[in-house]
Amino acid sequence: MLGVELSVGSVSNLEGEMSDALAPATAEALAYETGFAQGREGGRAARAWL
């Protein structure tokens, strides 16, 4: 697309590196995630996440 050649293996390796780099931030965000009831679905409040 931009004239940069990448192999499938390179893309997979970069994906792994990004996943590892973002793991601490993801864990921190999950610790603060809160759920709440919103609207009605089949007579019950649906769960929503913030």
PyMOL Python script that loads the backbone (N, CA, C, O; Angstrom):
from pymol import cmd

cmd.read_pdbstr("""\
ATOM      1  N   MET A   1       0.825  -1.186   0.000  1.00  0.00           N
ATOM      2  CA  MET A   1       0.000   0.000   0.000  1.00  0.00           C
ATOM      3  C   MET A   1       0.874   1.255   0.000  1.00  0.00           C
ATOM      4  O   MET A   1       0.621   2.185  -0.766  1.00  0.00           O
ATOM      5  N   LEU A   2       1.880   1.286   0.838  1.00  0.00           N
ATOM      6  CA  LEU A   2       2.765   2.443   0.902  1.00  0.00           C
ATOM      7  C   LEU A   2       4.139   2.133   0.330  1.00  0.00           C
ATOM      8  O   LEU A   2       5.091   2.887   0.534  1.00  0.00           O
ATOM      9  N   GLY A   3       4.237   1.028  -0.379  1.00  0.00           N
ATOM     10  CA  GLY A   3       5.504   0.642  -0.966  1.00  0.00           C
ATOM     11  C   GLY A   3       6.435  -0.045   0.011  1.00  0.00           C
ATOM     12  O   GLY A   3       7.619  -0.216  -0.281  1.00  0.00           O
ATOM     13  N   VAL A   4       5.927  -0.438   1.159  1.00  0.00           N
ATOM     14  CA  VAL A   4       6.729  -1.138   2.160  1.00  0.00           C
ATOM     15  C   VAL A   4       6.392  -2.622   2.064  1.00  0.00           C
ATOM     16  O   VAL A   4       5.228  -3.013   2.153  1.00  0.00           O
ATOM     17  N   GLU A   5       7.413  -3.433   1.884  1.00  0.00           N
ATOM     18  CA  GLU A   5       7.189  -4.868   1.776  1.00  0.00           C
ATOM     19  C   GLU A   5       7.339  -5.521   3.151  1.00  0.00           C
ATOM     20  O   GLU A   5       8.337  -5.321   3.843  1.00  0.00           O
ATOM     21  N   LEU A   6       6.336  -6.296   3.527  1.00  0.00           N
ATOM     22  CA  LEU A   6       6.341  -7.022   4.796  1.00  0.00           C
ATOM     23  C   LEU A   6       5.949  -8.462   4.533  1.00  0.00           C
ATOM     24  O   LEU A   6       5.062  -8.739   3.725  1.00  0.00           O
ATOM     25  N   SER A   7       6.599  -9.356   5.205  1.00  0.00           N
ATOM     26  CA  SER A   7       6.202 -10.757   5.098  1.00  0.00           C
ATOM     27  C   SER A   7       5.124 -11.051   6.136  1.00  0.00           C
ATOM     28  O   SER A   7       4.933 -10.285   7.081  1.00  0.00           O
ATOM     29  N   VAL A   8       4.439 -12.146   5.956  1.00  0.00           N
ATOM     30  CA  VAL A   8       3.409 -12.554   6.918  1.00  0.00           C
ATOM     31  C   VAL A   8       4.038 -12.751   8.294  1.00  0.00           C
ATOM     32  O   VAL A   8       3.433 -12.401   9.307  1.00  0.00           O
ATOM     33  N   GLY A   9       5.234 -13.304   8.336  1.00  0.00           N
ATOM     34  CA  GLY A   9       5.929 -13.511   9.598  1.00  0.00           C
ATOM     35  C   GLY A   9       6.246 -12.213  10.306  1.00  0.00           C
ATOM     36  O   GLY A   9       6.162 -12.129  11.532  1.00  0.00           O
ATOM     37  N   SER A  10       6.614 -11.188   9.530  1.00  0.00           N
ATOM     38  CA  SER A  10       6.903  -9.875  10.128  1.00  0.00           C
ATOM     39  C   SER A  10       5.655  -9.273  10.758  1.00  0.00           C
ATOM     40  O   SER A  10       5.711  -8.707  11.850  1.00  0.00           O
ATOM     41  N   VAL A  11       4.542  -9.395  10.073  1.00  0.00           N
ATOM     42  CA  VAL A  11       3.285  -8.866  10.601  1.00  0.00           C
ATOM     43  C   VAL A  11       2.923  -9.596  11.893  1.00  0.00           C
ATOM     44  O   VAL A  11       2.498  -8.972  12.865  1.00  0.00           O
ATOM     45  N   SER A  12       3.092 -10.910  11.901  1.00  0.00           N
ATOM     46  CA  SER A  12       2.792 -11.702  13.089  1.00  0.00           C
ATOM     47  C   SER A  12       3.711 -11.314  14.248  1.00  0.00           C
ATOM     48  O   SER A  12       3.253 -11.192  15.384  1.00  0.00           O
ATOM     49  N   ASN A  13       4.991 -11.122  13.975  1.00  0.00           N
ATOM     50  CA  ASN A  13       5.937 -10.714  15.016  1.00  0.00           C
ATOM     51  C   ASN A  13       5.596  -9.337  15.571  1.00  0.00           C
ATOM     52  O   ASN A  13       5.657  -9.127  16.782  1.00  0.00           O
ATOM     53  N   LEU A  14       5.242  -8.403  14.705  1.00  0.00           N
ATOM     54  CA  LEU A  14       4.866  -7.061  15.156  1.00  0.00           C
ATOM     55  C   LEU A  14       3.597  -7.103  16.003  1.00  0.00           C
ATOM     56  O   LEU A  14       3.476  -6.373  16.986  1.00  0.00           O
ATOM     57  N   GLU A  15       2.662  -7.952  15.622  1.00  0.00           N
ATOM     58  CA  GLU A  15       1.436  -8.109  16.392  1.00  0.00           C
ATOM     59  C   GLU A  15       1.760  -8.595  17.807  1.00  0.00           C
ATOM     60  O   GLU A  15       1.189  -8.106  18.782  1.00  0.00           O
ATOM     61  N   GLY A  16       2.671  -9.550  17.912  1.00  0.00           N
ATOM     62  CA  GLY A  16       3.082 -10.060  19.217  1.00  0.00           C
ATOM     63  C   GLY A  16       3.770  -9.002  20.055  1.00  0.00           C
ATOM     64  O   GLY A  16       3.522  -8.898  21.256  1.00  0.00           O
ATOM     65  N   GLU A  17       4.639  -8.213  19.424  1.00  0.00           N
ATOM     66  CA  GLU A  17       5.334  -7.143  20.133  1.00  0.00           C
ATOM     67  C   GLU A  17       4.351  -6.100  20.660  1.00  0.00           C
ATOM     68  O   GLU A  17       4.480  -5.641  21.795  1.00  0.00           O
ATOM     69  N   MET A  18       3.374  -5.729  19.843  1.00  0.00           N
ATOM     70  CA  MET A  18       2.376  -4.742  20.267  1.00  0.00           C
ATOM     71  C   MET A  18       1.519  -5.295  21.392  1.00  0.00           C
ATOM     72  O   MET A  18       1.189  -4.577  22.336  1.00  0.00           O
ATOM     73  N   SER A  19       1.159  -6.562  21.297  1.00  0.00           N
ATOM     74  CA  SER A  19       0.362  -7.192  22.348  1.00  0.00           C
ATOM     75  C   SER A  19       1.116  -7.166  23.672  1.00  0.00           C
ATOM     76  O   SER A  19       0.544  -6.837  24.711  1.00  0.00           O
ATOM     77  N   ASP A  20       2.398  -7.515  23.633  1.00  0.00           N
ATOM     78  CA  ASP A  20       3.223  -7.490  24.848  1.00  0.00           C
ATOM     79  C   ASP A  20       3.357  -6.070  25.399  1.00  0.00           C
ATOM     80  O   ASP A  20       3.289  -5.859  26.610  1.00  0.00           O
ATOM     81  N   ALA A  21       3.548  -5.103  24.505  1.00  0.00           N
ATOM     82  CA  ALA A  21       3.732  -3.714  24.931  1.00  0.00           C
ATOM     83  C   ALA A  21       2.465  -3.134  25.552  1.00  0.00           C
ATOM     84  O   ALA A  21       2.539  -2.302  26.456  1.00  0.00           O
ATOM     85  N   LEU A  22       1.303  -3.573  25.067  1.00  0.00           N
ATOM     86  CA  LEU A  22       0.031  -3.029  25.555  1.00  0.00           C
ATOM     87  C   LEU A  22      -0.555  -3.806  26.728  1.00  0.00           C
ATOM     88  O   LEU A  22      -1.548  -3.374  27.314  1.00  0.00           O
ATOM     89  N   ALA A  23       0.033  -4.930  27.076  1.00  0.00           N
ATOM     90  CA  ALA A  23      -0.506  -5.772  28.153  1.00  0.00           C
ATOM     91  C   ALA A  23      -0.655  -5.029  29.480  1.00  0.00           C
ATOM     92  O   ALA A  23      -1.704  -5.155  30.111  1.00  0.00           O
ATOM     93  N   PRO A  24       0.348  -4.255  29.943  1.00  0.00           N
ATOM     94  CA  PRO A  24       0.172  -3.553  31.217  1.00  0.00           C
ATOM     95  C   PRO A  24      -0.974  -2.528  31.181  1.00  0.00           C
ATOM     96  O   PRO A  24      -1.736  -2.411  32.141  1.00  0.00           O
ATOM     97  N   ALA A  25      -1.085  -1.802  30.086  1.00  0.00           N
ATOM     98  CA  ALA A  25      -2.163  -0.817  29.971  1.00  0.00           C
ATOM     99  C   ALA A  25      -3.524  -1.497  29.913  1.00  0.00           C
ATOM    100  O   ALA A  25      -4.497  -0.991  30.472  1.00  0.00           O
ATOM    101  N   THR A  26      -3.595  -2.638  29.241  1.00  0.00           N
ATOM    102  CA  THR A  26      -4.846  -3.387  29.159  1.00  0.00           C
ATOM    103  C   THR A  26      -5.260  -3.894  30.533  1.00  0.00           C
ATOM    104  O   THR A  26      -6.431  -3.807  30.903  1.00  0.00           O
ATOM    105  N   ALA A  27      -4.308  -4.422  31.287  1.00  0.00           N
ATOM    106  CA  ALA A  27      -4.608  -4.920  32.633  1.00  0.00           C
ATOM    107  C   ALA A  27      -5.081  -3.785  33.539  1.00  0.00           C
ATOM    108  O   ALA A  27      -6.001  -3.960  34.338  1.00  0.00           O
ATOM    109  N   GLU A  28      -4.450  -2.631  33.407  1.00  0.00           N
ATOM    110  CA  GLU A  28      -4.857  -1.473  34.218  1.00  0.00           C
ATOM    111  C   GLU A  28      -6.263  -1.019  33.857  1.00  0.00           C
ATOM    112  O   GLU A  28      -7.061  -0.701  34.739  1.00  0.00           O
ATOM    113  N   ALA A  29      -6.569  -0.986  32.570  1.00  0.00           N
ATOM    114  CA  ALA A  29      -7.908  -0.577  32.132  1.00  0.00           C
ATOM    115  C   ALA A  29      -8.965  -1.556  32.626  1.00  0.00           C
ATOM    116  O   ALA A  29     -10.049  -1.139  33.033  1.00  0.00           O
ATOM    117  N   LEU A  30      -8.667  -2.843  32.597  1.00  0.00           N
ATOM    118  CA  LEU A  30      -9.629  -3.841  33.064  1.00  0.00           C
ATOM    119  C   LEU A  30      -9.910  -3.694  34.553  1.00  0.00           C
ATOM    120  O   LEU A  30     -11.014  -3.991  35.007  1.00  0.00           O
ATOM    121  N   ALA A  31      -8.932  -3.243  35.309  1.00  0.00           N
ATOM    122  CA  ALA A  31      -9.128  -3.055  36.749  1.00  0.00           C
ATOM    123  C   ALA A  31     -10.123  -1.935  37.036  1.00  0.00           C
ATOM    124  O   ALA A  31     -10.786  -1.951  38.073  1.00  0.00           O
ATOM    125  N   TYR A  32     -10.235  -0.969  36.138  1.00  0.00           N
ATOM    126  CA  TYR A  32     -11.130   0.161  36.337  1.00  0.00           C
ATOM    127  C   TYR A  32     -12.454   0.023  35.602  1.00  0.00           C
ATOM    128  O   TYR A  32     -13.329   0.879  35.735  1.00  0.00           O
ATOM    129  N   GLU A  33     -12.607  -1.032  34.836  1.00  0.00           N
ATOM    130  CA  GLU A  33     -13.825  -1.230  34.063  1.00  0.00           C
ATOM    131  C   GLU A  33     -15.001  -1.443  35.004  1.00  0.00           C
ATOM    132  O   GLU A  33     -14.917  -2.236  35.942  1.00  0.00           O
ATOM    133  N   THR A  34     -16.089  -0.742  34.755  1.00  0.00           N
ATOM    134  CA  THR A  34     -17.276  -0.887  35.593  1.00  0.00           C
ATOM    135  C   THR A  34     -18.493  -1.183  34.725  1.00  0.00           C
ATOM    136  O   THR A  34     -18.653  -0.610  33.647  1.00  0.00           O
ATOM    137  N   GLY A  35     -19.327  -2.059  35.191  1.00  0.00           N
ATOM    138  CA  GLY A  35     -20.547  -2.401  34.477  1.00  0.00           C
ATOM    139  C   GLY A  35     -21.752  -1.747  35.138  1.00  0.00           C
ATOM    140  O   GLY A  35     -21.726  -1.425  36.326  1.00  0.00           O
ATOM    141  N   PHE A  36     -22.797  -1.559  34.360  1.00  0.00           N
ATOM    142  CA  PHE A  36     -24.016  -0.975  34.897  1.00  0.00           C
ATOM    143  C   PHE A  36     -25.193  -1.422  34.045  1.00  0.00           C
ATOM    144  O   PHE A  36     -25.020  -1.856  32.906  1.00  0.00           O
ATOM    145  N   ALA A  37     -26.380  -1.313  34.603  1.00  0.00           N
ATOM    146  CA  ALA A  37     -27.594  -1.690  33.882  1.00  0.00           C
ATOM    147  C   ALA A  37     -28.028  -0.538  32.980  1.00  0.00           C
ATOM    148  O   ALA A  37     -28.001   0.626  33.379  1.00  0.00           O
ATOM    149  N   GLN A  38     -28.431  -0.888  31.751  1.00  0.00           N
ATOM    150  CA  GLN A  38     -28.867   0.147  30.812  1.00  0.00           C
ATOM    151  C   GLN A  38     -29.994  -0.410  29.951  1.00  0.00           C
ATOM    152  O   GLN A  38     -29.868  -1.484  29.363  1.00  0.00           O
ATOM    153  N   GLY A  39     -31.090   0.327  29.884  1.00  0.00           N
ATOM    154  CA  GLY A  39     -32.204  -0.064  29.032  1.00  0.00           C
ATOM    155  C   GLY A  39     -32.848  -1.373  29.465  1.00  0.00           C
ATOM    156  O   GLY A  39     -32.546  -1.914  30.529  1.00  0.00           O
ATOM    157  N   ARG A  40     -33.722  -1.857  28.633  1.00  0.00           N
ATOM    158  CA  ARG A  40     -34.415  -3.120  28.908  1.00  0.00           C
ATOM    159  C   ARG A  40     -34.281  -4.013  27.688  1.00  0.00           C
ATOM    160  O   ARG A  40     -34.435  -3.572  26.549  1.00  0.00           O
ATOM    161  N   GLU A  41     -33.996  -5.266  27.950  1.00  0.00           N
ATOM    162  CA  GLU A  41     -33.879  -6.249  26.879  1.00  0.00           C
ATOM    163  C   GLU A  41     -34.587  -7.511  27.337  1.00  0.00           C
ATOM    164  O   GLU A  41     -34.089  -8.213  28.216  1.00  0.00           O
ATOM    165  N   GLY A  42     -35.735  -7.809  26.758  1.00  0.00           N
ATOM    166  CA  GLY A  42     -36.488  -8.984  27.171  1.00  0.00           C
ATOM    167  C   GLY A  42     -36.984  -8.886  28.600  1.00  0.00           C
ATOM    168  O   GLY A  42     -37.077  -9.900  29.292  1.00  0.00           O
ATOM    169  N   GLY A  43     -37.305  -7.676  29.055  1.00  0.00           N
ATOM    170  CA  GLY A  43     -37.798  -7.484  30.406  1.00  0.00           C
ATOM    171  C   GLY A  43     -36.709  -7.323  31.441  1.00  0.00           C
ATOM    172  O   GLY A  43     -37.002  -7.041  32.603  1.00  0.00           O
ATOM    173  N   ARG A  44     -35.461  -7.494  31.049  1.00  0.00           N
ATOM    174  CA  ARG A  44     -34.340  -7.354  31.978  1.00  0.00           C
ATOM    175  C   ARG A  44     -33.421  -6.240  31.504  1.00  0.00           C
ATOM    176  O   ARG A  44     -33.317  -5.968  30.308  1.00  0.00           O
ATOM    177  N   ALA A  45     -32.767  -5.610  32.445  1.00  0.00           N
ATOM    178  CA  ALA A  45     -31.814  -4.559  32.094  1.00  0.00           C
ATOM    179  C   ALA A  45     -30.594  -5.197  31.414  1.00  0.00           C
ATOM    180  O   ALA A  45     -30.079  -6.217  31.872  1.00  0.00           O
ATOM    181  N   ALA A  46     -30.147  -4.588  30.330  1.00  0.00           N
ATOM    182  CA  ALA A  46     -28.961  -5.075  29.619  1.00  0.00           C
ATOM    183  C   ALA A  46     -27.714  -4.534  30.320  1.00  0.00           C
ATOM    184  O   ALA A  46     -27.740  -3.446  30.895  1.00  0.00           O
ATOM    185  N   ARG A  47     -26.642  -5.290  30.269  1.00  0.00           N
ATOM    186  CA  ARG A  47     -25.391  -4.846  30.871  1.00  0.00           C
ATOM    187  C   ARG A  47     -24.628  -3.981  29.874  1.00  0.00           C
ATOM    188  O   ARG A  47     -24.549  -4.301  28.688  1.00  0.00           O
ATOM    189  N   ALA A  48     -24.075  -2.893  30.368  1.00  0.00           N
ATOM    190  CA  ALA A  48     -23.219  -2.018  29.567  1.00  0.00           C
ATOM    191  C   ALA A  48     -21.932  -1.834  30.327  1.00  0.00           C
ATOM    192  O   ALA A  48     -21.892  -2.031  31.542  1.00  0.00           O
ATOM    193  N   TRP A  49     -20.880  -1.459  29.630  1.00  0.00           N
ATOM    194  CA  TRP A  49     -19.554  -1.332  30.244  1.00  0.00           C
ATOM    195  C   TRP A  49     -18.969   0.027  29.972  1.00  0.00           C
ATOM    196  O   TRP A  49     -19.157   0.590  28.894  1.00  0.00           O
ATOM    197  N   LEU A  50     -18.265   0.554  30.941  1.00  0.00           N
ATOM    198  CA  LEU A  50     -17.617   1.858  30.822  1.00  0.00           C
ATOM    199  C   LEU A  50     -16.138   1.686  31.044  1.00  0.00           C
ATOM    200  O   LEU A  50     -15.388   2.661  30.990  1.00  0.00           O
TER     201      LEU A  50
END
""", "prot")
cmd.dss("prot")
cmd.show_as("cartoon", "prot")
cmd.util.cbc("prot")
cmd.orient("prot")
